[in-house]
Structures are given as structure tokens and as C-alpha cells.
């Protein structure tokens, strides 16, 4: 007889039923999917937060770079304004100082070009911006040095201008003094020149008949006279010793002058006059010198003969001698 075993009322089942297994599998799958979904969303949220943080960081970096470039550009523009002002002042200085021009044309011009290149480069690195900042500082230092040079040169230029004005005034004063002295000297020389003119005295005009045998006889008959001897004394206390020229002008009764072609004397008061003879004497200062000079002619006529004596452009003496008409046998 087969014995049948029945579970006791207190025993617990140890195996699942077929209905329970699919239910557990489904729940597990749902859990895995939920966890994966949550992980995906978590990653997306983390990545978004990271991207946002990077964007904010990049934006901050760009803004900082733009601010830095803007500040550098502002400093550079101010430096250029100072430099342009100095260049204008320097060009107004007399001579356009070569040293300042050399500084500007070489080092400063090169710095300006390099700074412009960096500031205009949108992809400039931090190192390049730092270089631009350093160069702007160097440029400002050089501009300060140039300001000192320009101030010094401006002061020197003012001093030179003042000194030049003083020299011009002194030159004008000296020229005025020189002109005055020259005028005074000319006046004095003229006074001395005029004062050194001889005076003629004791004027004698002797008509002579010179015979063929050499003998001479004084006569007043015009027909027999063939020589007039003019004698006079000259003297002057201030005239220097040395040669002196005297001029005789003999005027015939009809008004003609005994002269030769080319014999013209320029006088100070009477214009140009033809003269008869030129006499050179050797004068000794402070003495009285006697002068004798013959006028030889074969055609003396009746009437008055006027003798004029000139020296130094002035008439210093004058005399007249009359010749009368002679008889047939004289």
C-alpha cells in the first residue's frame, strides 16, 4: 500500500511558481533600464554643466583678453599722442635736432610697428600681449626721455634766440657807431684834406723877350714877348712833406686857354677845366716854397693875361698881366 505524504501545515514552499518567475524578470529589467536612463540623464546633465562651465570660462577668458587689449590700445594711443606732440615741437626747433630724429626714425618707429602688429592680431597670445605691454612701457620711457631733450633744446633755443637778438642789437649799435665814426672820419679827412690845401702868395707874372743868343729882357710889348714867367710862393702848416701837383691855367685876352688835348682838371668848385701846365713840386711840411714856371709861346697878343693856380682841386691863387701893343721899332 502506497503511503501518501502531505505537507504539514507549518512548512514553507522553497520553490517559485511559474507565474512568479516572469514577474521578477520583468521587474529586474525595468530596474536596469531605469538605472541606465538615470545614468544617461546624469551624464548628460554633468556634460552640460561641464560644457556650460567651459563656455563661461572661455567667455571670461575672451572678455579678459579683450579688456587687456583695449587697455593696451588705450595706453598705446596715449603714447602716440605724446610722441606726435613732441615731434611737432621738435620740428619747430631750429635745425631739427639730428639726435632726436635718429631716435624717432630707428628704435621708436620699430616699436610702434611691432605694437600695432600685436594689437591688430585677433589671435595674439598672452605672451605677445605681455610683449606689447612691455614695449609700450619702453616707448613711454623713451618719450619721457624725449620730453626732457625737447625741454632742454627748447630752453637752449630760447637762450640762443635771446642771445641772437642781443647780438643783432649789439651789431646794429656797432654799425651805427661805425657809421657815425666813418662819417666823422670822412668829415675829418675832408677837413684835413681841405685844410692841407696850399695857399699861394706873392704871385708875379713877368713877360720876357728871350733872344736867339739866350739873353732875356723884360718887356711889356706883346709883339716882343715870347715867354711869361709865373712865380709865386706856396705853403701850408698841416700838409705832409712829399710831392704835390700844381696846375696853371693861362687865359688869353680873347678868353681862350693855352692848353693841349687831354689836359683837363677836375676842380671841386668850378667843374672840369682845361689847364695849361702841370707842375710837380717836392714840398717840406711847414715851410714856404717858391715856385717859378715859364710859359713859352710865339703868339702873345695885346691885352690882359689871367693866370690861375690850382692845387688839390681848389684855386689857390690868381694874377693878371697886361701886354701892350708895341711900335714898329719897339
MARVEX-593375 format. One record per residue: x, z, y of N, C-alpha, C in turn. Coordinates in steps of 0.1 Angstrom, whole numbers. Layout:
REM residues N
X, Z, Y, X, Z, Y, X, Z, Y
...
This chain:
REM residues 330
9, 0, -12, 0, 0, 0, 9, 0, 12
6, -9, 20, 15, -11, 32, 11, -1, 43
22, 5, 48, 19, 15, 58, 20, 9, 72
10, 12, 80, 10, 6, 94, 14, 17, 103
24, 13, 112, 29, 23, 122, 23, 20, 136
17, 29, 143, 11, 28, 156, 19, 36, 166
21, 30, 177, 29, 37, 187, 22, 50, 192
31, 59, 195, 25, 72, 199, 20, 71, 213
12, 80, 216, 6, 80, 230, 16, 82, 241
28, 88, 237, 38, 92, 248, 49, 82, 249
50, 72, 241, 61, 62, 242, 60, 52, 253
71, 47, 258, 72, 37, 270, 76, 24, 264
70, 13, 270, 74, 0, 265, 88, -3, 270
96, -10, 262, 110, -13, 265, 112, -27, 268
103, -36, 267, 104, -50, 269, 93, -54, 279
97, -65, 287, 87, -71, 296, 78, -80, 289
67, -81, 296, 57, -91, 291, 60, -104, 296
56, -115, 291, 58, -128, 296, 53, -130, 309
43, -124, 314, 38, -126, 327, 47, -120, 338
55, -109, 334, 63, -102, 344, 76, -109, 347
82, -116, 338, 95, -123, 340, 94, -134, 351
85, -143, 351, 84, -153, 361, 82, -146, 375
75, -136, 376, 72, -129, 389, 85, -124, 394
94, -118, 386, 107, -112, 391, 116, -123, 395
116, -134, 388, 125, -145, 391, 121, -151, 405
108, -152, 407, 103, -157, 420, 107, -148, 431
106, -136, 429, 109, -126, 440, 124, -126, 443
132, -128, 432, 147, -129, 434, 150, -141, 442
144, -152, 439, 147, -165, 446, 143, -164, 461
132, -157, 463, 127, -156, 477, 137, -147, 484
142, -137, 478, 152, -128, 484, 165, -135, 488
169, -144, 478, 181, -151, 481, 179, -161, 492
168, -168, 492, 165, -177, 503, 164, -170, 517
158, -159, 516, 156, -151, 529, 170, -147, 534
178, -142, 524, 192, -138, 528, 199, -149, 534
198, -161, 527, 206, -173, 532, 201, -177, 546
188, -177, 547, 182, -181, 560, 186, -171, 571
186, -158, 568, 191, -148, 578, 205, -150, 581
213, -154, 571, 228, -156, 573, 230, -168, 582
222, -179, 579, 223, -191, 587, 220, -188, 601
209, -182, 603, 205, -178, 617, 215, -169, 624
220, -160, 616, 231, -151, 622, 243, -159, 626
247, -169, 617, 259, -177, 621, 256, -185, 633
244, -191, 633, 240, -199, 645, 240, -191, 658
235, -179, 657, 235, -170, 668, 249, -166, 672
257, -163, 663, 271, -160, 665, 279, -171, 672
276, -183, 666, 283, -195, 671, 279, -198, 685
266, -197, 687, 260, -199, 701, 266, -190, 711
267, -177, 706, 273, -167, 715, 287, -170, 718
295, -174, 708, 309, -178, 709, 310, -190, 719
302, -200, 716, 302, -212, 725, 299, -209, 739
289, -200, 741, 285, -196, 755, 296, -188, 761
303, -180, 753, 314, -172, 759, 326, -181, 763
328, -191, 754, 339, -201, 757, 336, -209, 769
323, -213, 770, 319, -221, 782, 320, -213, 795
316, -200, 794, 317, -191, 805, 332, -189, 809
340, -188, 799, 354, -186, 801, 360, -199, 807
356, -210, 802, 362, -223, 807, 357, -225, 822
344, -222, 824, 338, -223, 837, 346, -214, 847
348, -202, 842, 356, -192, 851, 370, -198, 854
376, -203, 843, 390, -209, 845, 389, -220, 855
379, -229, 854, 378, -241, 863, 376, -236, 877
367, -226, 878, 364, -221, 892, 377, -214, 898
384, -207, 889, 396, -201, 894, 406, -211, 898
408, -222, 890, 417, -232, 893, 413, -240, 906
400, -242, 908, 395, -249, 920, 398, -240, 932
395, -227, 930, 398, -218, 942, 413, -218, 945
421, -218, 935, 435, -217, 937, 440, -230, 944
435, -242, 939, 438, -255, 945, 434, -255, 960
421, -250, 962, 416, -250, 975, 424, -242, 985
428, -230, 980, 437, -221, 988, 450, -228, 991
456, -234, 980, 469, -241, 982, 467, -253, 992
456, -260, 991, 454, -271, 1000, 453, -266, 1015
446, -255, 1016, 444, -249, 1030, 458, -245, 1035
466, -238, 1027, 479, -234, 1031, 488, -246, 1035
486, -257, 1027, 494, -269, 1029, 490, -276, 1042
477, -277, 1044, 472, -283, 1057, 476, -275, 1069
476, -262, 1068, 481, -254, 1079, 496, -256, 1082
504, -258, 1071, 518, -260, 1072, 520, -274, 1079
512, -284, 1075, 513, -297, 1081, 510, -297, 1096
500, -289, 1100, 496, -288, 1114, 508, -282, 1122
514, -272, 1116, 526, -266, 1123, 537, -276, 1124
539, -283, 1113, 550, -293, 1113, 548, -304, 1123
535, -309, 1124, 532, -320, 1133, 534, -315, 1147
530, -303, 1150, 532, -297, 1164, 546, -297, 1167
555, -292, 1158, 569, -291, 1160, 575, -305, 1162
571, -315, 1154, 576, -328, 1155, 573, -334, 1169
561, -332, 1174, 558, -337, 1187, 566, -331, 1198
568, -317, 1197, 576, -311, 1207, 591, -316, 1206
595, -317, 1194, 609, -321, 1192, 612, -335, 1198
602, -344, 1196, 603, -358, 1201, 604, -358, 1216
598, -348, 1223, 598, -347, 1237, 612, -342, 1243
619, -336, 1234, 632, -331, 1239, 642, -342, 1241
650, -341, 1251, 659, -352, 1255, 669, -354, 1243
670, -367, 1239, 679, -371, 1229, 674, -371, 1215
662, -365, 1213, 656, -364, 1199, 667, -359, 1189
669, -346, 1189, 679, -339, 1182, 681, -345, 1168
693, -350, 1165, 695, -356, 1152, 694, -347, 1140
698, -334, 1142, 698, -325, 1131, 684, -322, 1126
675, -320, 1136, 661, -318, 1133, 655, -330, 1126
658, -342, 1131, 653, -354, 1125, 658, -355, 1110
670, -351, 1107, 676, -352, 1094, 668, -343, 1085
666, -331, 1089, 659, -321, 1081, 645, -326, 1078
638, -331, 1088, 625, -336, 1085, 625, -348, 1076
633, -358, 1078, 633, -370, 1071, 637, -368, 1056
645, -359, 1053, 651, -357, 1040, 643, -347, 1032
646, -334, 1033, 640, -324, 1025, 625, -321, 1027
621, -320, 1039, 607, -317, 1042, 598, -329, 1038
602, -341, 1041, 594, -352, 1036, 592, -353, 1021
603, -349, 1014, 602, -349, 999, 593, -338, 994
593, -327, 1000, 584, -316, 997, 570, -320, 999
567, -326, 1011, 553, -330, 1014, 548, -339, 1003
556, -349, 999, 551, -359, 989, 548, -352, 976
557, -343, 972, 555, -336, 959, 543, -327, 959
541, -320, 970, 530, -311, 971, 517, -319, 970
516, -330, 978, 505, -339, 978, 502, -344, 964
512, -348, 957, 510, -353, 943, 504, -343, 934
508, -330, 935, 503, -320, 926, 489, -316, 930
486, -315, 942, 472, -311, 947, 462, -322, 944
467, -334, 944, 457, -345, 941, 456, -348, 926
463, -341, 918, 463, -343, 903, 452, -334, 898
441, -339, 893, 430, -331, 887, 434, -324, 875
444, -329, 868, 449, -323, 855, 462, -315, 857
464, -311, 870, 476, -303, 872, 476, -290, 864
487, -287, 858, 489, -274, 851, 491, -262, 860
490, -251, 854, 492, -238, 861, 507, -238, 866
516, -243, 858, 530, -243, 862, 532, -252, 874
525, -264, 874, 526, -273, 885, 520, -267, 898
509, -260, 896, 503, -253, 908, 512, -242, 913
518, -235, 904, 528, -225, 908, 539, -231, 916
544, -243, 911, 555, -250, 918, 550, -254, 932
538, -259, 933, 532, -263, 946, 532, -252, 955
528, -240, 950, 527, -228, 959, 541, -224, 964
551, -225, 954, 564, -221, 958, 570, -231, 969
567, -244, 967, 571, -254, 976, 565, -252, 990
552, -248, 990, 545, -246, 1003, 552, -234, 1010
555, -224, 1003, 562, -213, 1009, 576, -217, 1014
583, -225, 1007, 596, -230, 1012, 594, -239, 1024
583, -247, 1024, 580, -255, 1035, 577, -247, 1048
570, -236, 1046, 567, -227, 1057, 579, -221, 1063
588, -217, 1053, 601, -211, 1057, 609, -221, 1066
610, -233, 1061, 617, -243, 1069, 611, -246, 1082
597, -246, 1082, 590, -248, 1095, 593, -237, 1105
594, -225, 1100, 597, -213, 1108, 611, -215, 1114
621, -220, 1105, 634, -223, 1110, 634, -234, 1121
626, -244, 1118, 625, -255, 1128, 619, -249, 1141
609, -240, 1140, 604, -235, 1152, 614, -228, 1161
623, -220, 1154, 634, -214, 1161, 643, -224, 1167
646, -235, 1160, 655, -245, 1165, 649, -252, 1177
636, -255, 1176, 629, -262, 1187, 628, -252, 1199
626, -240, 1197, 625, -230, 1208, 639, -229, 1215
649, -229, 1206, 663, -228, 1212, 666, -241, 1220
663, -253, 1214, 665, -265, 1221, 657, -267, 1234
644, -262, 1233, 636, -263, 1245, 642, -254, 1256
647, -242, 1252, 653, -234, 1263, 666, -241, 1268
674, -246, 1259, 686, -253, 1264, 682, -265, 1272
671, -272, 1268, 667, -284, 1276, 663, -280, 1290
656, -268, 1291, 651, -263, 1304, 664, -260, 1312
673, -253, 1306, 685, -250, 1313, 693, -262, 1318
693, -272, 1309, 700, -284, 1313, 693, -291, 1324
679, -291, 1323, 671, -297, 1334, 674, -290, 1347
674, -277, 1347, 676, -269, 1359, 690, -272, 1364
700, -272, 1354, 714, -274, 1358, 715, -288, 1364
708, -298, 1358, 709, -312, 1363, 703, -313, 1377
692, -305, 1379, 686, -305, 1392, 695, -300, 1403
702, -289, 1398, 712, -282, 1407, 723, -292, 1410
728, -299, 1400, 739, -308, 1402, 735, -320, 1411
722, -324, 1409, 717, -335, 1417, 717, -331, 1432
712, -318, 1434, 711, -313, 1447, 725, -312, 1453
734, -306, 1445, 748, -305, 1450, 754, -318, 1453
751, -328, 1444, 756, -342, 1446, 751, -347, 1459
738, -345, 1461, 731, -350, 1474, 738, -343, 1486
740, -330, 1484, 746, -323, 1496, 760, -328, 1498
768, -330, 1487, 781, -335, 1488, 781, -349, 1494
771, -357, 1490, 771, -371, 1495, 768, -371, 1510
758, -362, 1514, 755, -360, 1528, 767, -356, 1536
774, -346, 1530, 787, -341, 1536, 797, -352, 1537
798, -360, 1526, 808, -371, 1526, 804, -381, 1536
791, -385, 1537, 787, -395, 1546, 790, -390, 1560
787, -377, 1563, 790, -371, 1576, 805, -372, 1579
813, -368, 1569, 827, -368, 1571, 832, -383, 1573
826, -392, 1565, 830, -406, 1566, 827, -411, 1580
815, -407, 1584, 810, -412, 1598, 819, -406, 1608
822, -393, 1606, 831, -386, 1616, 845, -392, 1616
850, -395, 1603, 863, -401, 1602, 863, -415, 1608
853, -422, 1606, 852, -436, 1612, 852, -435, 1627
844, -425, 1632, 843, -423, 1646, 857, -419, 1652
864, -410, 1644, 877, -405, 1649, 887, -417, 1648
886, -424, 1637, 895, -436, 1636, 893, -446, 1647
880, -448, 1650, 877, -457, 1661, 883, -452, 1674
881, -439, 1676, 886, -432, 1688, 901, -434, 1689
908, -431, 1677, 922, -432, 1677, 926, -446, 1679
919, -455, 1672, 922, -469, 1673, 921, -474, 1688
910, -471, 1694, 908, -475, 1708, 918, -467, 1717
920, -455, 1713, 929, -447, 1722, 944, -451, 1720
947, -458, 1709, 961, -463, 1707, 963, -477, 1714
953, -482, 1721, 955, -495, 1727, 964, -493, 1739
973, -503, 1740, 983, -502, 1751, 976, -504, 1765
982, -499, 1775, 979, -503, 1789, 990, -511, 1795
986, -521, 1802, 997, -530, 1809, 997, -527, 1824
1009, -526, 1829, 1011, -524, 1843, 1023, -532, 1848
1024, -532, 1862, 1035, -539, 1868, 1035, -554, 1864
1023, -560, 1864, 1022, -574, 1860, 1028, -583, 1871
1037, -591, 1867, 1043, -601, 1876, 1043, -615, 1870
1039, -625, 1878, 1039, -639, 1873, 1048, -647, 1883
1059, -651, 1878, 1069, -658, 1886, 1069, -673, 1882
1066, -682, 1892, 1068, -696, 1890, 1082, -700, 1891
1087, -708, 1882, 1102, -711, 1881, 1103, -726, 1880
1113, -731, 1887, 1117, -745, 1885, 1130, -745, 1877
1130, -749, 1865, 1142, -749, 1857, 1148, -763, 1857
1160, -764, 1863, 1166, -777, 1864, 1173, -781, 1851
1177, -794, 1851, 1183, -800, 1839, 1197, -793, 1836
1204, -788, 1846, 1216, -781, 1843, 1215, -767, 1839
1202, -763, 1837, 1199, -749, 1832, 1197, -739, 1843
1200, -743, 1855, 1198, -733, 1866, 1183, -732, 1869
1179, -720, 1873, 1165, -717, 1876, 1163, -713, 1891
1152, -717, 1896, 1149, -714, 1910, 1134, -711, 1912
1132, -700, 1918, 1118, -696, 1920, 1112, -704, 1931
1099, -709, 1928, 1093, -718, 1938, 1078, -716, 1936
1070, -719, 1947, 1056, -719, 1946, 1049, -732, 1947
1058, -743, 1948, 1053, -756, 1948, 1049, -761, 1934
1037, -765, 1933, 1032, -768, 1919, 1039, -780, 1913
1043, -789, 1921, 1049, -801, 1916, 1063, -798, 1910
1070, -788, 1915, 1083, -784, 1910, 1083, -774, 1899
1072, -767, 1898, 1072, -756, 1887, 1070, -762, 1873
1079, -758, 1865, 1078, -762, 1851, 1078, -749, 1841
1077, -737, 1847, 1077, -725, 1839, 1071, -714, 1847
1062, -707, 1840, 1057, -694, 1846, 1063, -683, 1837
1069, -674, 1843, 1075, -662, 1836, 1065, -650, 1838
1059, -645, 1828, 1050, -634, 1828, 1058, -622, 1824
1058, -611, 1832, 1065, -599, 1829, 1055, -587, 1832
1056, -577, 1823, 1047, -565, 1825, 1053, -554, 1816
1048, -542, 1819, 1051, -530, 1811, 1039, -526, 1802
1042, -522, 1790, 1031, -516, 1782, 1036, -502, 1777
1025, -494, 1775, 1028, -480, 1770, 1016, -474, 1764
1018, -464, 1755, 1007, -456, 1750, 1013, -444, 1743
1007, -432, 1746, 1013, -420, 1741, 1010, -417, 1726
999, -423, 1721, 995, -420, 1707, 997, -432, 1698
1000, -443, 1703, 1003, -455, 1695, 1015, -452, 1687
1015, -455, 1674, 1026, -453, 1665, 1037, -463, 1667
1049, -459, 1664, 1060, -468, 1665, 1059, -479, 1655
1063, -491, 1659, 1063, -503, 1650, 1059, -515, 1657
1057, -526, 1649, 1054, -539, 1656, 1040, -539, 1661
1038, -546, 1672, 1025, -547, 1678, 1023, -561, 1684
1011, -567, 1683, 1009, -581, 1688, 1002, -581, 1701
1007, -589, 1710, 1001, -591, 1723, 997, -605, 1725
987, -608, 1732, 982, -622, 1734, 981, -625, 1749
986, -636, 1752, 985, -641, 1766, 975, -653, 1767
966, -652, 1777, 957, -663, 1779, 959, -668, 1793
964, -681, 1795, 967, -687, 1808, 956, -697, 1811
949, -694, 1822, 938, -703, 1825, 942, -711, 1838
941, -724, 1837, 945, -733, 1848, 934, -733, 1859
938, -738, 1871, 928, -738, 1882, 915, -745, 1879
915, -755, 1870, 903, -762, 1866, 895, -755, 1855
899, -743, 1851, 892, -735, 1841, 896, -737, 1827
905, -747, 1824, 909, -749, 1811, 920, -739, 1807
921, -736, 1794, 931, -726, 1789, 942, -734, 1782
954, -730, 1785, 966, -736, 1779, 966, -730, 1764
963, -739, 1755, 962, -734, 1741, 965, -745, 1731
966, -742, 1719, 968, -751, 1708, 957, -750, 1698
954, -760, 1690, 944, -759, 1680, 946, -748, 1670
936, -740, 1668, 937, -729, 1658, 940, -716, 1665
944, -716, 1678, 948, -703, 1685, 935, -697, 1690
929, -688, 1681, 916, -682, 1685, 918, -667, 1683
914, -659, 1693, 915, -644, 1693, 901, -638, 1693
898, -629, 1683, 886, -622, 1683, 887, -609, 1691
880, -609, 1702, 880, -597, 1711, 868, -588, 1708
870, -576, 1712, 859, -566, 1709, 848, -567, 1719
850, -572, 1731, 840, -572, 1742, 837, -586, 1746
846, -595, 1744, 844, -609, 1750, 842, -620, 1740
840, -616, 1727, 838, -626, 1717, 851, -633, 1713
850, -645, 1707, 862, -652, 1704, 867, -660, 1716
880, -660, 1718, 886, -667, 1729, 899, -674, 1725
901, -686, 1730, 913, -693, 1727, 925, -686, 1735
936, -685, 1729, 947, -679, 1735, 959, -689, 1737
968, -686, 1746, 979, -694, 1749, 991, -691, 1740
995, -678, 1740, 1007, -674, 1732, 1005, -660, 1726
1011, -659, 1715, 1011, -646, 1708, 1025, -640, 1708
1026, -627, 1713, 1039, -621, 1715, 1040, -609, 1706
1050, -608, 1697, 1051, -596, 1689, 1063, -587, 1694
1060, -575, 1697, 1070, -566, 1702, 1072, -554, 1692
1083, -548, 1693, 1086, -536, 1685, 1085, -524, 1694
1074, -516, 1692, 1071, -505, 1701, 1076, -492, 1696
1081, -484, 1705, 1085, -470, 1702, 1075, -460, 1708
1069, -452, 1700, 1059, -443, 1704, 1063, -434, 1716
1054, -434, 1726, 1056, -425, 1738, 1065, -431, 1749
1069, -444, 1747, 1079, -450, 1757, 1071, -461, 1764
1077, -465, 1775, 1072, -477, 1783, 1082, -488, 1780
1075, -499, 1776, 1083, -511, 1772, 1080, -523, 1781
1091, -529, 1786, 1089, -541, 1794, 1089, -553, 1786
1080, -562, 1789, 1078, -575, 1782, 1079, -586, 1791
1086, -596, 1787, 1087, -609, 1795, 1085, -621, 1786
1077, -630, 1791, 1074, -642, 1782, 1072, -654, 1791
1079, -665, 1788, 1078, -677, 1796, 1067, -687, 1791
1060, -693, 1800, 1050, -703, 1797, 1056, -716, 1803
1060, -725, 1794, 1067, -738, 1798, 1056, -749, 1798
1056, -757, 1809, 1047, -768, 1810, 1052, -778, 1821
1049, -790, 1820, 1053, -800, 1830, 1042, -805, 1838
1030, -799, 1837, 1018, -804, 1844, 1011, -793, 1852
1019, -784, 1858, 1012, -774, 1866, 1006, -780, 1879
994, -776, 1882, 987, -782, 1893, 985, -771, 1904
982, -776, 1916, 979, -767, 1927, 967, -758, 1924
968, -746, 1928, 956, -737, 1926, 960, -723, 1920
950, -716, 1916, 952, -702, 1910, 953, -702, 1895
963, -696, 1890, 965, -695, 1875, 963, -680, 1871
953, -679, 1862, 949, -665, 1858, 956, -662, 1845
963, -650, 1845, 969, -646, 1832, 962, -633, 1827
958, -634, 1815, 951, -622, 1808, 959, -618, 1797
960, -604, 1795, 968, -598, 1784, 959, -591, 1775
959, -594, 1762, 951, -587, 1752, 959, -580, 1742
954, -569, 1738, 961, -562, 1726, 950, -553, 1719
950, -553, 1706, 941, -545, 1698, 926, -550, 1701
924, -562, 1705, 911, -567, 1708, 906, -564, 1721
913, -557, 1730, 909, -554, 1743, 918, -561, 1753
912, -564, 1765, 920, -569, 1776, 927, -556, 1782
940, -557, 1783, 947, -545, 1788, 954, -548, 1802
953, -561, 1806, 958, -564, 1820, 955, -578, 1824
955, -580, 1837, 952, -593, 1842, 959, -595, 1855
964, -608, 1858, 970, -611, 1871, 968, -626, 1874
970, -629, 1887, 968, -642, 1892, 980, -647, 1900
983, -659, 1899, 994, -665, 1907, 989, -679, 1912
992, -681, 1925, 988, -694, 1932, 1000, -703, 1933
997, -715, 1931, 1007, -726, 1933, 1002, -735, 1944
1011, -738, 1953, 1006, -746, 1964, 1011, -760, 1963
1005, -769, 1970, 1009, -783, 1970, 1022, -785, 1977
1032, -791, 1971, 1045, -794, 1977, 1046, -807, 1984
1055, -808, 1994, 1057, -821, 2001, 1065, -831, 1993
1067, -842, 1999, 1074, -853, 1991, 1088, -849, 1989
1094, -842, 1998, 1108, -839, 1996, 1110, -823, 1993
1099, -818, 1991, 1098, -804, 1987, 1104, -794, 1995
